[in-house]
Amino acid sequence: DLTTNYASAAYIFENVTIVKIQGADYVNYVIEDKSGKSINLYSGASGAEYGYLDEYVGKELKLLFAINSQNSKGTKWRGHILDVLEVVGDWLP
């Protein structure tokens, strides 16, 4: 059971992509849908823990995502990608 270490539910996100944002001194990965809504995957400055997602940047995906918290206003989800279930094809926004 992939979700046993997480306090809340896991969700399947379909028709999303991974966006990699390279800053001057950080790397950030984002799950984004076709309407532009997104979830930031918070990481260390190097982004190394999400480096495995590089192969999925620009691909349309189906993901299993576990939500483990929200920000103080409840507007931003935080969590972990548990699995890439399917690569649908190239991302066409």
PDB file with one MODEL, atoms N, CA, C and O in Angstrom:
MODEL        1
ATOM      1  N   ASP A   1       0.845  -1.187   0.000  1.00  0.00           N
ATOM      2  CA  ASP A   1       0.000   0.000   0.000  1.00  0.00           C
ATOM      3  C   ASP A   1       0.881   1.237   0.000  1.00  0.00           C
ATOM      4  O   ASP A   1       1.532   1.551   0.996  1.00  0.00           O
ATOM      5  N   LEU A   2       0.894   1.930  -1.120  1.00  0.00           N
ATOM      6  CA  LEU A   2       1.770   3.094  -1.261  1.00  0.00           C
ATOM      7  C   LEU A   2       1.368   4.250  -0.364  1.00  0.00           C
ATOM      8  O   LEU A   2       2.186   5.135  -0.113  1.00  0.00           O
ATOM      9  N   THR A   3       0.137   4.273   0.125  1.00  0.00           N
ATOM     10  CA  THR A   3      -0.352   5.439   0.854  1.00  0.00           C
ATOM     11  C   THR A   3      -0.205   5.311   2.369  1.00  0.00           C
ATOM     12  O   THR A   3      -0.613   6.227   3.083  1.00  0.00           O
ATOM     13  N   THR A   4       0.349   4.234   2.887  1.00  0.00           N
ATOM     14  CA  THR A   4       0.347   4.028   4.333  1.00  0.00           C
ATOM     15  C   THR A   4       1.141   5.076   5.097  1.00  0.00           C
ATOM     16  O   THR A   4       0.874   5.299   6.278  1.00  0.00           O
ATOM     17  N   ASN A   5       2.102   5.720   4.461  1.00  0.00           N
ATOM     18  CA  ASN A   5       2.904   6.721   5.155  1.00  0.00           C
ATOM     19  C   ASN A   5       2.328   8.131   5.055  1.00  0.00           C
ATOM     20  O   ASN A   5       2.956   9.086   5.510  1.00  0.00           O
ATOM     21  N   TYR A   6       1.148   8.272   4.468  1.00  0.00           N
ATOM     22  CA  TYR A   6       0.547   9.581   4.276  1.00  0.00           C
ATOM     23  C   TYR A   6      -0.749   9.682   5.059  1.00  0.00           C
ATOM     24  O   TYR A   6      -1.513   8.722   5.167  1.00  0.00           O
ATOM     25  N   ALA A   7      -0.974  10.859   5.596  1.00  0.00           N
ATOM     26  CA  ALA A   7      -2.113  11.042   6.493  1.00  0.00           C
ATOM     27  C   ALA A   7      -3.436  11.136   5.747  1.00  0.00           C
ATOM     28  O   ALA A   7      -4.482  10.804   6.306  1.00  0.00           O
ATOM     29  N   SER A   8      -3.409  11.575   4.515  1.00  0.00           N
ATOM     30  CA  SER A   8      -4.671  11.788   3.814  1.00  0.00           C
ATOM     31  C   SER A   8      -4.710  11.003   2.517  1.00  0.00           C
ATOM     32  O   SER A   8      -3.832  10.186   2.240  1.00  0.00           O
ATOM     33  N   ALA A   9      -5.726  11.258   1.742  1.00  0.00           N
ATOM     34  CA  ALA A   9      -6.052  10.418   0.593  1.00  0.00           C
ATOM     35  C   ALA A   9      -5.086  10.580  -0.572  1.00  0.00           C
ATOM     36  O   ALA A   9      -4.361  11.568  -0.685  1.00  0.00           O
ATOM     37  N   ALA A  10      -5.109   9.580  -1.421  1.00  0.00           N
ATOM     38  CA  ALA A  10      -4.385   9.642  -2.686  1.00  0.00           C
ATOM     39  C   ALA A  10      -5.405   9.874  -3.801  1.00  0.00           C
ATOM     40  O   ALA A  10      -6.540   9.403  -3.731  1.00  0.00           O
ATOM     41  N   TYR A  11      -4.984  10.600  -4.817  1.00  0.00           N
ATOM     42  CA  TYR A  11      -5.856  10.953  -5.931  1.00  0.00           C
ATOM     43  C   TYR A  11      -5.177  10.610  -7.241  1.00  0.00           C
ATOM     44  O   TYR A  11      -3.950  10.634  -7.342  1.00  0.00           O
ATOM     45  N   ILE A  12      -5.970  10.294  -8.232  1.00  0.00           N
ATOM     46  CA  ILE A  12      -5.451  10.120  -9.582  1.00  0.00           C
ATOM     47  C   ILE A  12      -5.695  11.416 -10.334  1.00  0.00           C
ATOM     48  O   ILE A  12      -6.829  11.883 -10.438  1.00  0.00           O
ATOM     49  N   PHE A  13      -4.615  11.995 -10.859  1.00  0.00           N
ATOM     50  CA  PHE A  13      -4.704  13.192 -11.694  1.00  0.00           C
ATOM     51  C   PHE A  13      -4.466  12.765 -13.129  1.00  0.00           C
ATOM     52  O   PHE A  13      -3.442  12.158 -13.439  1.00  0.00           O
ATOM     53  N   GLU A  14      -5.416  13.082 -14.012  1.00  0.00           N
ATOM     54  CA  GLU A  14      -5.277  12.770 -15.424  1.00  0.00           C
ATOM     55  C   GLU A  14      -5.097  14.052 -16.213  1.00  0.00           C
ATOM     56  O   GLU A  14      -5.503  15.130 -15.779  1.00  0.00           O
ATOM     57  N   ASN A  15      -4.480  13.917 -17.383  1.00  0.00           N
ATOM     58  CA  ASN A  15      -4.287  15.049 -18.293  1.00  0.00           C
ATOM     59  C   ASN A  15      -3.502  16.175 -17.630  1.00  0.00           C
ATOM     60  O   ASN A  15      -3.895  17.341 -17.681  1.00  0.00           O
ATOM     61  N   VAL A  16      -2.397  15.809 -17.014  1.00  0.00           N
ATOM     62  CA  VAL A  16      -1.504  16.788 -16.397  1.00  0.00           C
ATOM     63  C   VAL A  16      -0.108  16.620 -16.986  1.00  0.00           C
ATOM     64  O   VAL A  16       0.185  15.627 -17.653  1.00  0.00           O
ATOM     65  N   THR A  17       0.739  17.599 -16.731  1.00  0.00           N
ATOM     66  CA  THR A  17       2.130  17.518 -17.145  1.00  0.00           C
ATOM     67  C   THR A  17       3.019  17.990 -15.999  1.00  0.00           C
ATOM     68  O   THR A  17       2.545  18.567 -15.020  1.00  0.00           O
ATOM     69  N   ILE A  18       4.290  17.739 -16.139  1.00  0.00           N
ATOM     70  CA  ILE A  18       5.292  18.225 -15.197  1.00  0.00           C
ATOM     71  C   ILE A  18       5.987  19.420 -15.839  1.00  0.00           C
ATOM     72  O   ILE A  18       6.428  19.351 -16.987  1.00  0.00           O
ATOM     73  N   VAL A  19       6.080  20.499 -15.100  1.00  0.00           N
ATOM     74  CA  VAL A  19       6.812  21.679 -15.534  1.00  0.00           C
ATOM     75  C   VAL A  19       8.025  21.819 -14.627  1.00  0.00           C
ATOM     76  O   VAL A  19       7.905  21.768 -13.403  1.00  0.00           O
ATOM     77  N   LYS A  20       9.185  21.994 -15.229  1.00  0.00           N
ATOM     78  CA  LYS A  20      10.426  22.199 -14.467  1.00  0.00           C
ATOM     79  C   LYS A  20      10.807  23.657 -14.584  1.00  0.00           C
ATOM     80  O   LYS A  20      10.945  24.189 -15.686  1.00  0.00           O
ATOM     81  N   ILE A  21      10.977  24.305 -13.438  1.00  0.00           N
ATOM     82  CA  ILE A  21      11.341  25.721 -13.407  1.00  0.00           C
ATOM     83  C   ILE A  21      12.760  25.831 -12.854  1.00  0.00           C
ATOM     84  O   ILE A  21      13.010  25.500 -11.695  1.00  0.00           O
ATOM     85  N   GLN A  22      13.666  26.287 -13.675  1.00  0.00           N
ATOM     86  CA  GLN A  22      15.062  26.438 -13.277  1.00  0.00           C
ATOM     87  C   GLN A  22      15.320  27.896 -12.927  1.00  0.00           C
ATOM     88  O   GLN A  22      15.328  28.756 -13.808  1.00  0.00           O
ATOM     89  N   GLY A  23      15.532  28.179 -11.640  1.00  0.00           N
ATOM     90  CA  GLY A  23      15.862  29.524 -11.209  1.00  0.00           C
ATOM     91  C   GLY A  23      17.363  29.696 -11.098  1.00  0.00           C
ATOM     92  O   GLY A  23      18.121  28.781 -11.419  1.00  0.00           O
ATOM     93  N   ALA A  24      17.796  30.860 -10.647  1.00  0.00           N
ATOM     94  CA  ALA A  24      19.218  31.137 -10.507  1.00  0.00           C
ATOM     95  C   ALA A  24      19.879  30.204  -9.489  1.00  0.00           C
ATOM     96  O   ALA A  24      21.009  29.760  -9.690  1.00  0.00           O
ATOM     97  N   ASP A  25      19.171  29.911  -8.398  1.00  0.00           N
ATOM     98  CA  ASP A  25      19.771  29.069  -7.357  1.00  0.00           C
ATOM     99  C   ASP A  25      18.789  28.024  -6.839  1.00  0.00           C
ATOM    100  O   ASP A  25      18.910  27.566  -5.703  1.00  0.00           O
ATOM    101  N   TYR A  26      17.816  27.645  -7.669  1.00  0.00           N
ATOM    102  CA  TYR A  26      16.858  26.617  -7.258  1.00  0.00           C
ATOM    103  C   TYR A  26      16.271  25.926  -8.492  1.00  0.00           C
ATOM    104  O   TYR A  26      16.350  26.433  -9.612  1.00  0.00           O
ATOM    105  N   VAL A  27      15.687  24.767  -8.252  1.00  0.00           N
ATOM    106  CA  VAL A  27      14.900  24.058  -9.258  1.00  0.00           C
ATOM    107  C   VAL A  27      13.575  23.722  -8.611  1.00  0.00           C
ATOM    108  O   VAL A  27      13.541  23.211  -7.491  1.00  0.00           O
ATOM    109  N   ASN A  28      12.473  24.006  -9.308  1.00  0.00           N
ATOM    110  CA  ASN A  28      11.154  23.680  -8.789  1.00  0.00           C
ATOM    111  C   ASN A  28      10.414  22.853  -9.831  1.00  0.00           C
ATOM    112  O   ASN A  28      10.513  23.111 -11.031  1.00  0.00           O
ATOM    113  N   TYR A  29       9.671  21.857  -9.358  1.00  0.00           N
ATOM    114  CA  TYR A  29       8.839  21.038 -10.229  1.00  0.00           C
ATOM    115  C   TYR A  29       7.379  21.308  -9.886  1.00  0.00           C
ATOM    116  O   TYR A  29       7.024  21.493  -8.722  1.00  0.00           O
ATOM    117  N   VAL A  30       6.542  21.329 -10.918  1.00  0.00           N
ATOM    118  CA  VAL A  30       5.131  21.683 -10.781  1.00  0.00           C
ATOM    119  C   VAL A  30       4.306  20.674 -11.571  1.00  0.00           C
ATOM    120  O   VAL A  30       4.682  20.287 -12.678  1.00  0.00           O
ATOM    121  N   ILE A  31       3.174  20.245 -10.997  1.00  0.00           N
ATOM    122  CA  ILE A  31       2.172  19.489 -11.741  1.00  0.00           C
ATOM    123  C   ILE A  31       1.178  20.518 -12.256  1.00  0.00           C
ATOM    124  O   ILE A  31       0.663  21.323 -11.480  1.00  0.00           O
ATOM    125  N   GLU A  32       0.901  20.502 -13.561  1.00  0.00           N
ATOM    126  CA  GLU A  32       0.005  21.509 -14.143  1.00  0.00           C
ATOM    127  C   GLU A  32      -1.029  20.842 -15.034  1.00  0.00           C
ATOM    128  O   GLU A  32      -0.720  19.907 -15.772  1.00  0.00           O
ATOM    129  N   ASP A  33      -2.285  21.341 -14.955  1.00  0.00           N
ATOM    130  CA  ASP A  33      -3.309  20.835 -15.863  1.00  0.00           C
ATOM    131  C   ASP A  33      -3.463  21.786 -17.045  1.00  0.00           C
ATOM    132  O   ASP A  33      -2.790  22.815 -17.107  1.00  0.00           O
ATOM    133  N   LYS A  34      -4.342  21.449 -17.974  1.00  0.00           N
ATOM    134  CA  LYS A  34      -4.468  22.231 -19.209  1.00  0.00           C
ATOM    135  C   LYS A  34      -5.100  23.599 -18.997  1.00  0.00           C
ATOM    136  O   LYS A  34      -5.006  24.466 -19.866  1.00  0.00           O
ATOM    137  N   SER A  35      -5.747  23.803 -17.846  1.00  0.00           N
ATOM    138  CA  SER A  35      -6.315  25.121 -17.568  1.00  0.00           C
ATOM    139  C   SER A  35      -5.298  26.039 -16.897  1.00  0.00           C
ATOM    140  O   SER A  35      -5.584  27.210 -16.648  1.00  0.00           O
ATOM    141  N   GLY A  36      -4.104  25.506 -16.602  1.00  0.00           N
ATOM    142  CA  GLY A  36      -3.059  26.305 -15.970  1.00  0.00           C
ATOM    143  C   GLY A  36      -3.025  26.199 -14.461  1.00  0.00           C
ATOM    144  O   GLY A  36      -2.152  26.791 -13.828  1.00  0.00           O
ATOM    145  N   LYS A  37      -3.959  25.456 -13.859  1.00  0.00           N
ATOM    146  CA  LYS A  37      -3.916  25.245 -12.414  1.00  0.00           C
ATOM    147  C   LYS A  37      -2.740  24.332 -12.104  1.00  0.00           C
ATOM    148  O   LYS A  37      -2.414  23.433 -12.878  1.00  0.00           O
ATOM    149  N   SER A  38      -2.105  24.577 -10.953  1.00  0.00           N
ATOM    150  CA  SER A  38      -0.886  23.824 -10.678  1.00  0.00           C
ATOM    151  C   SER A  38      -0.717  23.508  -9.195  1.00  0.00           C
ATOM    152  O   SER A  38      -1.330  24.126  -8.324  1.00  0.00           O
ATOM    153  N   ILE A  39       0.137  22.524  -8.950  1.00  0.00           N
ATOM    154  CA  ILE A  39       0.554  22.152  -7.603  1.00  0.00           C
ATOM    155  C   ILE A  39       2.073  22.151  -7.601  1.00  0.00           C
ATOM    156  O   ILE A  39       2.698  21.434  -8.383  1.00  0.00           O
ATOM    157  N   ASN A  40       2.666  22.948  -6.730  1.00  0.00           N
ATOM    158  CA  ASN A  40       4.116  22.962  -6.603  1.00  0.00           C
ATOM    159  C   ASN A  40       4.578  21.750  -5.811  1.00  0.00           C
ATOM    160  O   ASN A  40       3.964  21.378  -4.811  1.00  0.00           O
ATOM    161  N   LEU A  41       5.656  21.143  -6.262  1.00  0.00           N
ATOM    162  CA  LEU A  41       6.293  20.073  -5.520  1.00  0.00           C
ATOM    163  C   LEU A  41       7.497  20.688  -4.822  1.00  0.00           C
ATOM    164  O   LEU A  41       8.545  20.885  -5.437  1.00  0.00           O
ATOM    165  N   TYR A  42       7.348  20.987  -3.549  1.00  0.00           N
ATOM    166  CA  TYR A  42       8.385  21.702  -2.816  1.00  0.00           C
ATOM    167  C   TYR A  42       9.578  20.796  -2.598  1.00  0.00           C
ATOM    168  O   TYR A  42       9.433  19.631  -2.227  1.00  0.00           O
ATOM    169  N   SER A  43      10.758  21.342  -2.832  1.00  0.00           N
ATOM    170  CA  SER A  43      11.970  20.539  -2.756  1.00  0.00           C
ATOM    171  C   SER A  43      13.119  21.383  -2.255  1.00  0.00           C
ATOM    172  O   SER A  43      12.985  22.589  -2.048  1.00  0.00           O
ATOM    173  N   GLY A  44      14.254  20.727  -2.065  1.00  0.00           N
ATOM    174  CA  GLY A  44      15.478  21.439  -1.730  1.00  0.00           C
ATOM    175  C   GLY A  44      15.922  22.266  -2.921  1.00  0.00           C
ATOM    176  O   GLY A  44      15.364  22.141  -4.011  1.00  0.00           O
ATOM    177  N   ALA A  45      16.913  23.103  -2.721  1.00  0.00           N
ATOM    178  CA  ALA A  45      17.351  24.028  -3.767  1.00  0.00           C
ATOM    179  C   ALA A  45      17.762  23.311  -5.046  1.00  0.00           C
ATOM    180  O   ALA A  45      17.541  23.837  -6.138  1.00  0.00           O
ATOM    181  N   SER A  46      18.352  22.131  -4.940  1.00  0.00           N
ATOM    182  CA  SER A  46      18.827  21.436  -6.139  1.00  0.00           C
ATOM    183  C   SER A  46      17.688  20.741  -6.876  1.00  0.00           C
ATOM    184  O   SER A  46      17.810  20.449  -8.065  1.00  0.00           O
ATOM    185  N   GLY A  47      16.572  20.472  -6.178  1.00  0.00           N
ATOM    186  CA  GLY A  47      15.465  19.738  -6.788  1.00  0.00           C
ATOM    187  C   GLY A  47      15.785  18.278  -7.046  1.00  0.00           C
ATOM    188  O   GLY A  47      15.046  17.600  -7.759  1.00  0.00           O
ATOM    189  N   ALA A  48      16.884  17.781  -6.472  1.00  0.00           N
ATOM    190  CA  ALA A  48      17.370  16.438  -6.777  1.00  0.00           C
ATOM    191  C   ALA A  48      16.340  15.348  -6.500  1.00  0.00           C
ATOM    192  O   ALA A  48      16.290  14.345  -7.212  1.00  0.00           O
ATOM    193  N   GLU A  49      15.516  15.542  -5.467  1.00  0.00           N
ATOM    194  CA  GLU A  49      14.546  14.498  -5.139  1.00  0.00           C
ATOM    195  C   GLU A  49      13.482  14.316  -6.207  1.00  0.00           C
ATOM    196  O   GLU A  49      12.787  13.300  -6.221  1.00  0.00           O
ATOM    197  N   TYR A  50      13.342  15.290  -7.105  1.00  0.00           N
ATOM    198  CA  TYR A  50      12.383  15.167  -8.198  1.00  0.00           C
ATOM    199  C   TYR A  50      13.052  15.027  -9.558  1.00  0.00           C
ATOM    200  O   TYR A  50      12.386  15.101 -10.590  1.00  0.00           O
ATOM    201  N   GLY A  51      14.347  14.828  -9.563  1.00  0.00           N
ATOM    202  CA  GLY A  51      15.087  14.706 -10.820  1.00  0.00           C
ATOM    203  C   GLY A  51      14.564  13.607 -11.731  1.00  0.00           C
ATOM    204  O   GLY A  51      14.683  13.699 -12.953  1.00  0.00           O
ATOM    205  N   TYR A  52      13.983  12.566 -11.137  1.00  0.00           N
ATOM    206  CA  TYR A  52      13.432  11.469 -11.934  1.00  0.00           C
ATOM    207  C   TYR A  52      12.267  11.940 -12.814  1.00  0.00           C
ATOM    208  O   TYR A  52      11.904  11.261 -13.774  1.00  0.00           O
ATOM    209  N   LEU A  53      11.680  13.098 -12.489  1.00  0.00           N
ATOM    210  CA  LEU A  53      10.561  13.615 -13.285  1.00  0.00           C
ATOM    211  C   LEU A  53      11.010  14.263 -14.587  1.00  0.00           C
ATOM    212  O   LEU A  53      10.178  14.547 -15.449  1.00  0.00           O
ATOM    213  N   ASP A  54      12.317  14.502 -14.747  1.00  0.00           N
ATOM    214  CA  ASP A  54      12.803  15.146 -15.969  1.00  0.00           C
ATOM    215  C   ASP A  54      12.330  14.426 -17.232  1.00  0.00           C
ATOM    216  O   ASP A  54      12.021  15.067 -18.236  1.00  0.00           O
ATOM    217  N   GLU A  55      12.274  13.099 -17.181  1.00  0.00           N
ATOM    218  CA  GLU A  55      11.871  12.348 -18.372  1.00  0.00           C
ATOM    219  C   GLU A  55      10.394  12.557 -18.720  1.00  0.00           C
ATOM    220  O   GLU A  55       9.966  12.216 -19.823  1.00  0.00           O
ATOM    221  N   TYR A  56       9.612  13.114 -17.789  1.00  0.00           N
ATOM    222  CA  TYR A  56       8.187  13.316 -18.019  1.00  0.00           C
ATOM    223  C   TYR A  56       7.822  14.758 -18.367  1.00  0.00           C
ATOM    224  O   TYR A  56       6.664  15.034 -18.683  1.00  0.00           O
ATOM    225  N   VAL A  57       8.779  15.677 -18.318  1.00  0.00           N
ATOM    226  CA  VAL A  57       8.503  17.076 -18.668  1.00  0.00           C
ATOM    227  C   VAL A  57       8.031  17.122 -20.122  1.00  0.00           C
ATOM    228  O   VAL A  57       8.669  16.558 -21.011  1.00  0.00           O
ATOM    229  N   GLY A  58       6.913  17.796 -20.348  1.00  0.00           N
ATOM    230  CA  GLY A  58       6.376  17.922 -21.702  1.00  0.00           C
ATOM    231  C   GLY A  58       5.541  16.744 -22.166  1.00  0.00           C
ATOM    232  O   GLY A  58       5.152  16.681 -23.333  1.00  0.00           O
ATOM    233  N   LYS A  59       5.260  15.806 -21.267  1.00  0.00           N
ATOM    234  CA  LYS A  59       4.417  14.657 -21.586  1.00  0.00           C
ATOM    235  C   LYS A  59       3.090  14.780 -20.845  1.00  0.00           C
ATOM    236  O   LYS A  59       3.038  15.313 -19.737  1.00  0.00           O
ATOM    237  N   GLU A  60       2.031  14.291 -21.455  1.00  0.00           N
ATOM    238  CA  GLU A  60       0.736  14.243 -20.783  1.00  0.00           C
ATOM    239  C   GLU A  60       0.691  12.978 -19.944  1.00  0.00           C
ATOM    240  O   GLU A  60       0.982  11.887 -20.435  1.00  0.00           O
ATOM    241  N   LEU A  61       0.322  13.126 -18.665  1.00  0.00           N
ATOM    242  CA  LEU A  61       0.455  12.046 -17.699  1.00  0.00           C
ATOM    243  C   LEU A  61      -0.832  11.749 -16.944  1.00  0.00           C
ATOM    244  O   LEU A  61      -1.749  12.566 -16.863  1.00  0.00           O
ATOM    245  N   LYS A  62      -0.853  10.560 -16.407  1.00  0.00           N
ATOM    246  CA  LYS A  62      -1.832  10.153 -15.402  1.00  0.00           C
ATOM    247  C   LYS A  62      -1.003   9.789 -14.167  1.00  0.00           C
ATOM    248  O   LYS A  62      -0.150   8.903 -14.227  1.00  0.00           O
ATOM    249  N   LEU A  63      -1.258  10.481 -13.040  1.00  0.00           N
ATOM    250  CA  LEU A  63      -0.441  10.350 -11.835  1.00  0.00           C
ATOM    251  C   LEU A  63      -1.260   9.894 -10.642  1.00  0.00           C
ATOM    252  O   LEU A  63      -2.455  10.173 -10.548  1.00  0.00           O
ATOM    253  N   LEU A  64      -0.606   9.195  -9.741  1.00  0.00           N
ATOM    254  CA  LEU A  64      -1.164   8.923  -8.419  1.00  0.00           C
ATOM    255  C   LEU A  64      -0.466   9.876  -7.456  1.00  0.00           C
ATOM    256  O   LEU A  64       0.756   9.843  -7.313  1.00  0.00           O
ATOM    257  N   PHE A  65      -1.253  10.724  -6.798  1.00  0.00           N
ATOM    258  CA  PHE A  65      -0.710  11.803  -5.970  1.00  0.00           C
ATOM    259  C   PHE A  65      -1.302  11.725  -4.577  1.00  0.00           C
ATOM    260  O   PHE A  65      -2.518  11.605  -4.428  1.00  0.00           O
ATOM    261  N   ALA A  66      -0.466  11.789  -3.561  1.00  0.00           N
ATOM    262  CA  ALA A  66      -0.935  11.797  -2.173  1.00  0.00           C
ATOM    263  C   ALA A  66      -0.836  13.204  -1.627  1.00  0.00           C
ATOM    264  O   ALA A  66       0.223  13.829  -1.669  1.00  0.00           O
ATOM    265  N   ILE A  67      -1.949  13.694  -1.116  1.00  0.00           N
ATOM    266  CA  ILE A  67      -1.980  15.026  -0.516  1.00  0.00           C
ATOM    267  C   ILE A  67      -1.705  14.876   0.973  1.00  0.00           C
ATOM    268  O   ILE A  67      -2.369  14.098   1.659  1.00  0.00           O
ATOM    269  N   ASN A  68      -0.724  15.625   1.471  1.00  0.00           N
ATOM    270  CA  ASN A  68      -0.456  15.524   2.906  1.00  0.00           C
ATOM    271  C   ASN A  68      -0.610  16.831   3.653  1.00  0.00           C
ATOM    272  O   ASN A  68      -0.545  16.835   4.883  1.00  0.00           O
ATOM    273  N   SER A  69      -0.813  17.951   2.954  1.00  0.00           N
ATOM    274  CA  SER A  69      -1.051  19.210   3.669  1.00  0.00           C
ATOM    275  C   SER A  69      -1.533  20.273   2.697  1.00  0.00           C
ATOM    276  O   SER A  69      -1.485  20.096   1.479  1.00  0.00           O
ATOM    277  N   GLN A  70      -1.998  21.386   3.261  1.00  0.00           N
ATOM    278  CA  GLN A  70      -2.317  22.577   2.494  1.00  0.00           C
ATOM    279  C   GLN A  70      -1.623  23.753   3.164  1.00  0.00           C
ATOM    280  O   GLN A  70      -1.189  23.657   4.312  1.00  0.00           O
ATOM    281  N   ASN A  71      -1.522  24.862   2.441  1.00  0.00           N
ATOM    282  CA  ASN A  71      -0.970  26.045   3.088  1.00  0.00           C
ATOM    283  C   ASN A  71      -1.994  26.597   4.078  1.00  0.00           C
ATOM    284  O   ASN A  71      -3.105  26.076   4.172  1.00  0.00           O
ATOM    285  N   SER A  72      -1.636  27.628   4.804  1.00  0.00           N
ATOM    286  CA  SER A  72      -2.492  28.148   5.877  1.00  0.00           C
ATOM    287  C   SER A  72      -3.843  28.655   5.380  1.00  0.00           C
ATOM    288  O   SER A  72      -4.808  28.693   6.143  1.00  0.00           O
ATOM    289  N   LYS A  73      -3.919  29.043   4.109  1.00  0.00           N
ATOM    290  CA  LYS A  73      -5.186  29.525   3.551  1.00  0.00           C
ATOM    291  C   LYS A  73      -5.968  28.405   2.875  1.00  0.00           C
ATOM    292  O   LYS A  73      -7.085  28.619   2.404  1.00  0.00           O
ATOM    293  N   GLY A  74      -5.379  27.202   2.827  1.00  0.00           N
ATOM    294  CA  GLY A  74      -6.065  26.077   2.209  1.00  0.00           C
ATOM    295  C   GLY A  74      -6.169  26.163   0.704  1.00  0.00           C
ATOM    296  O   GLY A  74      -7.003  25.488   0.101  1.00  0.00           O
ATOM    297  N   THR A  75      -5.329  26.989   0.082  1.00  0.00           N
ATOM    298  CA  THR A  75      -5.443  27.194  -1.355  1.00  0.00           C
ATOM    299  C   THR A  75      -4.409  26.428  -2.168  1.00  0.00           C
ATOM    300  O   THR A  75      -4.573  26.283  -3.380  1.00  0.00           O
ATOM    301  N   LYS A  76      -3.367  25.943  -1.547  1.00  0.00           N
ATOM    302  CA  LYS A  76      -2.315  25.220  -2.261  1.00  0.00           C
ATOM    303  C   LYS A  76      -2.122  23.855  -1.634  1.00  0.00           C
ATOM    304  O   LYS A  76      -1.935  23.735  -0.423  1.00  0.00           O
ATOM    305  N   TRP A  77      -2.168  22.827  -2.466  1.00  0.00           N
ATOM    306  CA  TRP A  77      -1.929  21.476  -1.983  1.00  0.00           C
ATOM    307  C   TRP A  77      -0.440  21.187  -1.952  1.00  0.00           C
ATOM    308  O   TRP A  77       0.336  21.719  -2.746  1.00  0.00           O
ATOM    309  N   ARG A  78      -0.066  20.338  -1.022  1.00  0.00           N
ATOM    310  CA  ARG A  78       1.297  19.823  -0.986  1.00  0.00           C
ATOM    311  C   ARG A  78       1.206  18.316  -0.841  1.00  0.00           C
ATOM    312  O   ARG A  78       0.280  17.798  -0.218  1.00  0.00           O
ATOM    313  N   GLY A  79       2.148  17.632  -1.405  1.00  0.00           N
ATOM    314  CA  GLY A  79       2.117  16.182  -1.298  1.00  0.00           C
ATOM    315  C   GLY A  79       3.221  15.550  -2.098  1.00  0.00           C
ATOM    316  O   GLY A  79       4.274  16.148  -2.320  1.00  0.00           O
ATOM    317  N   HIS A  80       2.971  14.334  -2.529  1.00  0.00           N
ATOM    318  CA  HIS A  80       3.997  13.547  -3.203  1.00  0.00           C
ATOM    319  C   HIS A  80       3.397  12.782  -4.364  1.00  0.00           C
ATOM    320  O   HIS A  80       2.277  12.277  -4.282  1.00  0.00           O
ATOM    321  N   ILE A  81       4.157  12.702  -5.451  1.00  0.00           N
ATOM    322  CA  ILE A  81       3.778  11.820  -6.545  1.00  0.00           C
ATOM    323  C   ILE A  81       4.165  10.412  -6.118  1.00  0.00           C
ATOM    324  O   ILE A  81       5.339  10.125  -5.884  1.00  0.00           O
ATOM    325  N   LEU A  82       3.178   9.544  -6.021  1.00  0.00           N
ATOM    326  CA  LEU A  82       3.440   8.170  -5.635  1.00  0.00           C
ATOM    327  C   LEU A  82       3.812   7.307  -6.836  1.00  0.00           C
ATOM    328  O   LEU A  82       4.609   6.376  -6.721  1.00  0.00           O
ATOM    329  N   ASP A  83       3.228   7.627  -7.986  1.00  0.00           N
ATOM    330  CA  ASP A  83       3.519   6.816  -9.156  1.00  0.00           C
ATOM    331  C   ASP A  83       3.053   7.547 -10.408  1.00  0.00           C
ATOM    332  O   ASP A  83       2.037   8.241 -10.386  1.00  0.00           O
ATOM    333  N   VAL A  84       3.798   7.390 -11.499  1.00  0.00           N
ATOM    334  CA  VAL A  84       3.344   7.812 -12.816  1.00  0.00           C
ATOM    335  C   VAL A  84       2.642   6.598 -13.411  1.00  0.00           C
ATOM    336  O   VAL A  84       3.292   5.620 -13.781  1.00  0.00           O
ATOM    337  N   LEU A  85       1.325   6.660 -13.503  1.00  0.00           N
ATOM    338  CA  LEU A  85       0.530   5.515 -13.924  1.00  0.00           C
ATOM    339  C   LEU A  85       0.545   5.294 -15.429  1.00  0.00           C
ATOM    340  O   LEU A  85       0.503   4.160 -15.905  1.00  0.00           O
ATOM    341  N   GLU A  86       0.604   6.394 -16.170  1.00  0.00           N
ATOM    342  CA  GLU A  86       0.542   6.281 -17.630  1.00  0.00           C
ATOM    343  C   GLU A  86       1.124   7.526 -18.263  1.00  0.00           C
ATOM    344  O   GLU A  86       0.907   8.637 -17.780  1.00  0.00           O
ATOM    345  N   VAL A  87       1.865   7.340 -19.347  1.00  0.00           N
ATOM    346  CA  VAL A  87       2.283   8.443 -20.195  1.00  0.00           C
ATOM    347  C   VAL A  87       1.359   8.412 -21.397  1.00  0.00           C
ATOM    348  O   VAL A  87       1.427   7.503 -22.224  1.00  0.00           O
ATOM    349  N   VAL A  88       0.486   9.423 -21.489  1.00  0.00           N
ATOM    350  CA  VAL A  88      -0.541   9.449 -22.527  1.00  0.00           C
ATOM    351  C   VAL A  88       0.049   9.834 -23.867  1.00  0.00           C
ATOM    352  O   VAL A  88      -0.314   9.267 -24.897  1.00  0.00           O
ATOM    353  N   GLY A  89       0.959  10.798 -23.857  1.00  0.00           N
ATOM    354  CA  GLY A  89       1.580  11.265 -25.098  1.00  0.00           C
ATOM    355  C   GLY A  89       2.225  12.604 -24.857  1.00  0.00           C
ATOM    356  O   GLY A  89       2.436  13.001 -23.711  1.00  0.00           O
ATOM    357  N   ASP A  90       2.542  13.307 -25.928  1.00  0.00           N
ATOM    358  CA  ASP A  90       3.131  14.628 -25.791  1.00  0.00           C
ATOM    359  C   ASP A  90       2.087  15.618 -25.321  1.00  0.00           C
ATOM    360  O   ASP A  90       0.911  15.511 -25.669  1.00  0.00           O
ATOM    361  N   TRP A  91       2.522  16.578 -24.533  1.00  0.00           N
ATOM    362  CA  TRP A  91       1.642  17.589 -23.957  1.00  0.00           C
ATOM    363  C   TRP A  91       1.260  18.594 -25.035  1.00  0.00           C
ATOM    364  O   TRP A  91       2.125  19.213 -25.655  1.00  0.00           O
ATOM    365  N   LEU A  92      -0.013  18.746 -25.248  1.00  0.00           N
ATOM    366  CA  LEU A  92      -0.519  19.732 -26.204  1.00  0.00           C
ATOM    367  C   LEU A  92      -1.496  20.643 -25.460  1.00  0.00           C
ATOM    368  O   LEU A  92      -2.680  20.325 -25.345  1.00  0.00           O
ATOM    369  N   PRO A  93      -0.998  21.780 -24.953  1.00  0.00           N
ATOM    370  CA  PRO A  93      -1.874  22.646 -24.149  1.00  0.00           C
ATOM    371  C   PRO A  93      -3.050  23.200 -24.924  1.00  0.00           C
ATOM    372  O   PRO A  93      -3.862  23.940 -24.369  1.00  0.00           O
TER     373      PRO A  93
ENDMDL
END
